[in-house]
Amino acid sequence: MKLDILSPEQELFSGEVDSVSLPGVSGRFQLLNNHAPIISALGKGTVFYSSSDGKTVDSYEIKGGVVEMLNNSVVILVD
C-alpha cells in the first residue's frame, strides 16, 4: 500500500509499505494492505511502518495528527 507522511513544512516519507502502526487517541492500532476506509485522530507517540520487502522497519515521533486510509493509500498528516 502507498504511505505518505506529511507535516506542514515537508514530506517526511512517501513509499510502498506492508503495515503501519499508529498511536490513536484511544490506543495504538495498525493498518494493513486493503484495510477498510478509515479516518482517525492521532495522539502523541511513534508511527511505525514496515517496508514492502518486510525487512525494514522505520519510525517517526509525532505530537498528534490525522490519518486517512482509502483505496489502499494511507495519508498521515502530523503536527
N, C-alpha and C positions, 0 to 999 in steps of 0.2 A: 504494500500500500504506500501511497505517497504521503510524506510528512513534511510540513512546513512549520517552523517555529519562528515567529516574528515578534520583534519588540518595536516600539515607536521609532527607535533610532536605526535599526538594521535587521536584516535577515540573519538569524542565528544558525539555522540549519534548513536544508532542503534536500530531500533524497528519498530513496525507497527503503522501507523498514518492514520487519515482520510483526513487531509488537511495540506498544507504547504504554508505560506505566505512569500514572498521573496522580498528583496529590489533590484530590477533590476536597471541597469544603467539609464534607461529611465522612471523609476517609479515602484511602487510596483505591484506585480502580485501574483496570487495564483494557486497552483496545487492541483487538486482533484483526487480521485480514477479514474483510467482508462483515464487519460489525454492523449492527443496526444503526441507523442515523441517530445522532445524539448531539445535544448542546449542553455544556455543563460549566459551572463556575469552578475555578481552581483556587486552592489556598496556597499558603507558603509551604515550600518543600522542594523536592527534587523530581524532575521529569527524567525517566529512564527510557531509552529506546534501544532495540537491537536491530542491527543491520540485516538486510535481506539474505546475507550469507550465513546468518545465525551465529557468527563467531565474534562480532564486535558489539560491545555494549558501551553506550556513551550516555552522558547525563548533563543536565543544566539545572542550576539552582534558580528558583523563581520566587517572587514575593506574592504572586497571585496572577490571575488572568482568566481566560475563557478558552474552551476547546470546542471545536465543531468537527464531527465525523459525518461525512456524506459521500456516497458513491466511491467508497474505498479511498478517500482522501481525508487526511487529518490536518486541520489548521489550528495551531495553538498561538494565541495572542497573549503575550506576557508583559508584566509590569517591569 
